[in-house]
Amino acid sequence: MVLINGKSADTVSVSDRGLQYGDGVFETIAYRDGVPEFLEQHLTRLLNGCQSLHINFGQVDFLRAELEDVFNAISSESAVIKITVTRGMGSRGYFSDNSAIPTRIIATYSYPIYPENYQSDGVILRFCEQTLSVNRRLAGIKHLNRLEQVLARNEWSDPAIAEGVMSDDEGSVIEGTMSNIFVVADNVLVTPLISQAGIAGVIRAQIIQIATRSGITVEERALSREQLAQAAEVFVCNSIIGVWPVTRITTTIYSVGFITQFIQKSLSELKK
């Protein structure tokens, strides 16, 4: 199912700035057991992204109504819902006077099937050669420019490797190609800073809140590969996979530890 500006369609204009320049933002929402998980958090991030990019998106009420139509159409099925907002149509060239009406797209996809043991037994990761560009202006925003992630994900085809670790141009670990990353070191939960690169994940924010409320010390700071190798526990997360424990990155072995399991359980029990 695809809705473009509220109408069933599957194409956008060749002059749409989302197509021409990646000029827009998107959200990927898990729909499970009849519930769009963390919907308000996703919509808040979507609107914050539009504001940061100066996209004049005043169609929130339309978007919410269209989402309700989508929820009713898919009923109780599990699905992935992707919301995309572009700056809209414009003439050739980078300049936009912001008078364009934004394009809003809602698309549904089948829920991906991952091995069940990823949640319990953990996954294997690798380091990516492709880096993330340092850009304070775009850091944290889930914008449409995902070419770095595309290049990174296509570095491997081994089905035994579930995810790749991406670093910035200065060598600091930032995130996975599709996930945020956490490590446990000296009983402190550490996640990389995203002030210069990376995405401010919705599940990342939930995990930070869970840990803080539970008395677990959380630090957002620079993380080197050496520090990652010395961690006691590592896990990755996003809205679709939840939390995957990491048991190996290249040759470094990790255990599925207490804090990882606690975060998994607490996240599953949250009202979404």
C-alpha positions in Angstrom: 0.0 0.0 0.0 1.3 3.4 -1.0 -0.3 6.8 -0.4 1.2 9.9 -2.0 -0.3 13.1 -0.7 -3.3 11.0 0.5 -3.9 9.3 -2.8 -3.1 5.7 -3.9 -0.1 6.0 -6.2 3.4 4.7 -6.7 5.2 7.4 -8.5 6.4 11.0 -7.8 7.3 13.8 -10.2 10.7 13.8 -11.7 11.0 17.4 -10.4 10.4 16.3 -6.7 13.4 17.5 -4.7 13.4 14.2 -2.7 14.3 12.4 -5.9 16.5 15.1 -7.3 18.6 15.9 -4.2 17.6 13.6 -1.3 15.9 16.7 0.1 13.7 15.3 2.8 13.3 13.1 5.8 11.8 9.7 6.6 10.7 7.4 9.4 10.5 3.6 9.6 7.8 2.4 12.0 7.2 -1.1 13.3 3.5 -2.1 13.2 3.0 -5.2 15.3 -0.1 -6.8 16.9 -2.3 -3.9 15.6 0.0 -1.2 17.1 2.2 1.3 15.4 5.1 1.3 17.9 6.4 4.6 19.3 4.3 6.5 16.7 4.5 9.8 18.6 8.2 9.6 19.0 8.6 8.9 15.3 6.3 11.8 14.3 8.2 14.2 16.6 11.5 13.2 15.1 10.0 13.7 11.6 8.8 17.2 12.4 12.0 18.1 14.1 13.9 16.9 11.0 11.7 19.0 8.8 12.3 22.0 11.0 16.1 21.5 11.0 16.1 21.3 7.2 13.6 24.3 6.9 11.0 22.2 5.2 7.7 24.0 5.7 5.6 21.0 6.6 2.2 22.1 7.8 0.3 18.9 6.9 0.5 17.0 10.1 -3.3 16.6 10.4 -3.5 15.2 6.9 -0.6 12.9 7.7 -2.3 11.6 10.8 -5.6 11.0 9.0 -3.8 9.1 6.3 -1.9 7.0 8.8 -5.2 6.0 10.4 -6.4 4.9 7.0 -3.3 2.8 6.6 -3.6 1.3 10.1 -7.2 0.3 9.3 -6.2 -1.2 6.0 -3.5 -3.5 7.4 -5.7 -4.4 10.4 -3.8 -6.6 12.9 -1.1 -7.7 10.5 2.6 -7.0 11.2 4.1 -4.6 8.8 6.7 -1.9 8.3 5.4 1.6 7.7 7.7 4.1 6.1 6.8 7.8 6.1 8.7 10.1 3.8 8.4 13.9 3.6 10.2 15.8 0.8 10.5 19.5 0.2 8.2 19.0 -2.8 8.6 19.9 -6.5 11.0 22.5 -7.7 12.9 23.7 -10.7 16.4 22.6 -11.5 19.1 23.9 -9.1 19.8 23.6 -5.4 18.1 26.8 -4.4 14.5 26.5 -3.1 12.4 29.5 -2.0 10.4 27.1 0.3 7.1 28.0 -1.5 6.8 24.4 -2.7 4.2 22.2 -1.0 6.0 19.2 0.6 5.3 15.7 -0.7 4.2 13.2 1.9 4.5 9.5 1.2 3.3 6.6 3.3 4.3 3.1 2.2 3.8 -0.3 3.8 6.1 -3.3 3.5 6.1 -6.9 4.7 7.8 -7.4 8.1 11.3 -8.7 7.6 12.0 -12.2 8.8 15.2 -12.6 10.8 16.5 -15.8 12.5 14.8 -16.1 15.9 18.1 -16.8 17.6 19.3 -13.2 16.8 17.4 -12.0 19.8 18.7 -14.7 22.2 22.0 -15.9 20.9 23.2 -12.7 19.3 24.7 -11.6 15.9 28.0 -11.2 14.2 29.1 -7.8 13.0 31.9 -6.5 10.8 33.7 -3.1 10.4 32.8 -1.2 7.3 35.4 0.6 5.1 32.9 3.2 4.1 32.8 6.1 6.6 30.2 8.6 7.7 30.9 12.2 6.9 31.2 14.6 9.7 28.5 17.2 9.4 27.1 19.0 12.5 24.2 20.5 10.6 22.9 17.1 9.5 24.0 14.9 12.5 21.1 13.2 14.2 18.6 13.8 11.4 17.0 10.9 9.5 17.4 12.6 6.1 17.0 11.0 2.7 20.7 11.0 1.9 21.6 7.4 2.7 24.3 6.7 0.0 27.0 6.1 2.7 24.9 3.4 4.2 24.1 1.9 0.8 27.8 1.7 0.0 28.6 0.3 3.4 25.9 -2.4 3.4 27.0 -3.6 0.0 30.6 -4.3 1.2 29.5 -7.8 2.3 27.1 -10.6 1.2 27.9 -13.2 3.9 24.5 -14.1 5.4 26.3 -14.9 8.7 27.1 -11.2 9.2 24.0 -9.4 10.4 25.2 -5.8 10.5 28.2 -3.5 9.8 29.8 -1.0 12.1 30.4 2.4 10.7 32.9 5.0 11.9 33.3 8.7 11.0 36.1 10.2 9.0 38.1 10.6 12.2 37.9 6.9 13.1 35.3 7.1 15.9 32.7 4.4 16.0 29.2 6.0 15.3 26.6 3.3 14.5 25.6 0.4 12.3 24.5 0.7 8.7 20.9 0.4 10.0 21.2 0.6 13.7 22.5 2.4 16.8 25.2 0.7 18.9 25.7 0.4 22.7 28.5 -1.1 24.7 28.8 -2.0 28.3 32.2 -1.1 29.9 32.8 -1.2 33.7 29.0 -1.5 34.2 28.5 1.8 32.3 26.2 1.8 29.3 28.0 3.8 26.5 26.6 4.9 23.2 28.5 7.0 20.6 28.0 10.7 20.4 25.9 11.7 17.4 26.7 15.4 17.4 28.8 15.2 14.2 27.5 12.1 12.4 24.8 9.4 12.8 21.1 9.2 13.5 19.3 10.0 16.7 17.4 6.7 16.8 14.0 6.4 18.4 14.9 3.1 20.1 18.3 4.6 21.1 16.4 7.3 23.0 14.1 4.7 24.7 17.1 2.7 25.8 18.8 5.7 27.3 15.6 6.5 29.3 15.2 2.9 30.4 18.7 2.7 31.7 18.6 6.0 33.4 15.4 5.2 35.2 16.8 1.9 36.3 19.9 3.4 37.8 22.3 2.3 35.1 24.9 5.0 34.3 24.7 6.1 30.7 27.3 8.0 28.8 27.2 9.4 25.3 30.8 9.9 24.3 33.4 9.2 21.6 34.0 5.5 21.1 37.1 4.1 19.4 37.5 0.7 17.9 39.9 -0.2 20.6 37.4 0.7 23.3 34.7 -1.3 21.4 37.1 -4.3 21.5 37.5 -4.0 25.2 33.8 -3.8 26.0 32.1 -6.5 28.1 28.8 -6.4 26.1 27.7 -4.9 22.8 24.3 -4.6 21.3 22.7 -2.9 18.3 19.1 -1.6 18.0 16.5 0.0 15.8 12.7 0.2 15.5 12.4 -3.0 13.5 14.9 -5.4 15.1 14.5 -4.2 18.7 17.8 -5.2 20.4 20.3 -7.7 19.0 23.1 -8.8 21.3 26.5 -8.8 19.5 28.6 -11.9 20.1 31.5 -11.1 17.6 32.9 -8.3 15.7 35.6 -9.6 13.3 37.7 -11.6 15.8 36.6 -10.1 19.1 34.1 -12.2 21.1 31.5 -10.8 23.4 29.0 -12.4 25.8 25.3 -11.8 26.0 25.4 -10.1 29.3 23.0 -9.1 32.1 22.6 -5.4 31.0 21.8 -6.4 27.4 19.2 -8.9 28.5 17.7 -6.3 31.0 17.4 -3.7 28.2 15.8 -6.3 25.9 13.2 -7.3 28.5 12.5 -3.7 29.6 12.1 -2.5 26.0 9.7 -5.4 25.2 7.5 -4.4 28.2 7.3 -0.7 27.3 3.9 0.7 26.3 4.4 1.5 22.6 
